[in-house]
Amino acid sequence: MSLAVLVATGTSTGLLRMNGLTEPAVFGAAGIVRHKEEGDGGTPAGRFPLHRLLFRADRLLAPPGPLPREPLSPGDGWCDDPAHPDYNRQVSLPHPARHERLWRDDHVYDVVGVLGHNDDPPVPRRGSAIFLHLCRPDRAPTEGCIALEKDGLWRLLAAGLSEIEIPA
């Protein structure tokens, strides 16, 4: 199992480095933030375990590496409503509170690495759905996640990626 470090090279661009591998990455439009707030567009600073991988089995083979992997289904979502008890948890859809669909038409969530940010226990308004996922074709900033090209993500996962450090 291995730690990767995110090195910022711009406001929302950087490099994810681990054991001699360096992969270009994008992150939140508001940059790296010390105090994450729901909806602020920032990527939280800190050291976060990568708990598990969710993936679109209809589009991809299971990602490589030792992390637990689970296929996504059209009924998967993630609660981002700070007022709901399911805040920052995977949920089944339909769900009564505000949520994000994990089964998307674009390819951004074809692979979703669940990072251990604000999850033990979740604190309302401290940020939810902070993932490691695939970047958009135009490499646009995320809403607070870290995003990589598929090939780069596969290399890091195959090399044992298990934790990400995001320096402030």
Buried (B, 14 or more C-beta within 10 A) or exposed (E): EBBBBBBBEEEBEBBBBBEEBBBBBBBBBBBBBEEBBBEBBBBBBBEBBBEEBBBBBEEBEEBBBEBEBBEBBEEBBBBBBBEBEBBBBBBEBEBEBBBBBBBBEEBBBBBBBBBBBBBEEBEBBBBBBBBBBBBBEEBEBBBBBBBBBBEBBBBBBEBBBBBBBBEE
